[in-house]
Amino acid sequence: MGTHQTSLVMEAFKGKYERIAAENFEEFLKALDVGMLVRKAATISTPVMEISEAGGIWSLKTSTTLKTMELKFKLGEKFDETTPDGRETSAVVTFDSGKIVTVQTAKKAGQKSTRSVRELAGPDELVYTMMIEGSDVACTQTFKRL
């Protein structure tokens, strides 16, 4: 699949989405050693995810009342990322079979690596699945287009 075709399909993801459901999120955060207060705040918040692109650089911006995090990347190019839970990772985002796939490989021994997949389950619904590599811990969040 050529770059032109990829960007055409990626275009479908552009927009703002609000989280309407989260399954197994607290367990997922616990498996990443996230403290209780942060877990509680994360599970009760209603994040808004905004996906945009300018000049080949994509942006995934997630905002809650407490904080805003933004991930800027070029598809297929590795970059350094400090995850919201504080892990230093080497990350790469690809577009694979109509899904946005992010792999965050921990740089420090003993820290966990994660993989996440964002896919459209319809024109107005985005499903965001996060997995911890080497374990069966995963969580699914559902977002509705605003």
CORKALIN-V282086 format. One record per residue. SS is DSSP state (~ for helix, > for strand, _ for the rest). Layout:
BEGIN
{{SS} {SS}}
END
This chain:
BEGIN
{{_} {_} {~} {~} {~} {~} {~} {~} {~} {~} {~} {_} {_} {_} {>} {>} {>} {>} {>} {>} {>} {>} {>} {_} {~} {~} {~} {~} {~} {~} {~} {_} {_} {_} {_} {~} {~} {~} {~} {~} {~} {~} {~} {~} {_} {_} {_} {>} {>} {>} {>} {>} {>} {>} {_} {_} {>} {>} {>} {>} {>} {>} {>} {_} {_} {_} {_} {>} {>} {>} {>} {>} {>} {_} {_} {_} {_} {_} {>} {>} {>} {>} {_} {_} {_} {_} {_} {>} {>} {>} {>} {>} {>} {>} {>} {>} {_} {_} {>} {>} {>} {>} {>} {>} {>} {>} {_} {_} {_} {_} {_} {_} {_} {>} {>} {>} {>} {>} {>} {>} {>} {>} {_} {_} {>} {>} {>} {>} {>} {>} {>} {>} {_} {_} {_} {_} {_} {>} {>} {>} {>} {>} {>} {>} {>} {_}}
END
